Structure formats: structure tokens, C-alpha cells
Amino acid sequence: MTKPFRPGGRKGKLHRELGIPEGQKIPKARLKAAEHSSNPEVRRDAIRADTMEHWNHTGPHHHGHHGGRATGVIPRNHPASVHPGK
């Protein structure tokens, strides 16, 4: 039987690998340094963590009101919705 897909790996694994307590945020400089680690497992986990950081679309730079999901609908006031010649 195959294991269930876990996009984030095991919880707290990168914190343990870097020696940072789980309750603390990993500093950006430490994360970037870990992305170039000679240990392939640490490198992979750091790259994954950096990628997952961009998955949260509800922050202050979120554009839209759909919780980060694309709806496929172009708003009426969007330039792409304007039909030339009308």
C-alpha cells in the first residue's frame, strides 16, 4: 500500500534538522543557507519549505476575494473583458 501524499513532509522535520525549536520561525537567511546544504535531505526540505511559504494566498498581498482560488471569471471592469468596437 502506498503512503498518503504529504506535500509538506513530516511536521517539524526541518526545524529539527536545523536545530531550531518548533515554536520559532526559521530565519530567512537560515532557510536560504539550508537550500544550498551538502546534505540532500536538508536541501530538499528547505526548498520545499520555501515553496510552501508562497502557498498562503490570504495575506496582505492577496489580490482577489476567492481565498486564492481562480474562478475562471473575468470581472466586468477588467481590461480583458472590454470588447473593442462596442
C-alpha positions as CSV (number, residue, x, y, z in Angstrom):
1,M,0.0,0.0,0.0
2,T,1.3,3.5,-0.9
3,K,1.7,6.2,1.7
4,P,-0.6,9.2,1.5
5,F,0.8,12.2,-0.2
6,R,2.1,14.8,2.2
7,P,3.3,17.9,0.4
8,G,5.0,19.3,3.5
9,G,6.7,16.1,4.6
10,R,6.8,15.5,8.4
11,K,5.8,18.3,10.7
12,G,8.8,20.0,12.4
13,K,11.4,18.0,10.5
14,L,13.3,21.0,9.0
15,H,13.3,22.7,12.5
16,R,14.9,19.5,14.0
17,E,17.4,19.3,11.1
18,L,18.4,23.0,11.6
19,G,18.3,22.9,15.4
20,I,15.6,25.5,15.7
21,P,12.8,24.9,18.3
22,E,9.4,24.2,16.5
23,G,7.7,27.2,18.0
24,Q,10.1,29.6,16.4
25,K,10.0,30.8,12.8
26,I,13.0,29.7,10.7
27,P,15.0,32.9,9.8
28,K,15.0,33.6,6.0
29,A,18.9,33.6,6.0
30,R,19.0,30.1,7.6
31,L,16.4,28.8,5.1
32,K,18.3,30.2,2.1
33,A,21.6,28.7,3.5
34,A,19.9,25.3,4.0
35,E,18.8,25.4,0.3
36,H,22.5,25.0,-0.5
37,S,23.3,22.4,2.1
38,S,25.6,19.5,1.1
39,N,23.0,17.2,2.8
40,P,20.4,16.4,0.0
41,E,17.7,15.7,2.5
42,V,18.1,19.1,4.3
43,R,18.4,20.9,0.9
44,R,15.2,19.2,-0.3
45,D,13.3,20.1,2.9
46,A,14.5,23.7,2.8
47,I,13.5,24.1,-0.9
48,R,10.1,22.6,-0.1
49,A,9.6,25.0,2.9
50,D,10.5,28.0,0.7
51,T,8.0,26.8,-1.9
52,M,5.2,26.2,0.6
53,E,5.7,29.7,2.1
54,H,4.1,31.0,-1.1
55,W,1.1,28.8,-0.9
56,N,-0.8,31.0,1.6
57,H,-2.8,33.5,-0.5
58,T,-4.7,35.2,2.3
59,G,-2.1,37.7,3.4
60,P,-1.8,41.4,2.7
61,H,-0.7,41.0,-0.9
62,H,-3.6,38.8,-1.8
63,H,-5.4,40.1,-5.0
64,G,-8.9,39.0,-5.2
65,H,-11.7,37.7,-2.9
66,H,-11.7,34.0,-3.7
67,G,-9.4,32.6,-1.0
68,G,-6.6,32.2,-3.5
69,R,-8.6,30.1,-5.9
70,A,-9.0,31.0,-9.6
71,T,-12.7,31.2,-10.6
72,G,-12.2,31.5,-14.4
73,V,-14.5,34.5,-14.4
74,I,-13.1,37.9,-15.6
75,P,-14.6,40.8,-13.7
76,R,-16.6,43.3,-15.7
77,N,-14.2,46.2,-15.1
78,H,-11.1,44.2,-16.1
79,P,-9.4,45.4,-19.4
80,A,-9.7,41.9,-20.9
81,S,-13.5,42.0,-20.6
82,V,-13.8,45.1,-22.7
83,H,-14.8,44.2,-26.2
84,P,-13.4,46.5,-28.9
85,G,-16.0,48.1,-31.2
86,K,-18.8,48.1,-28.7
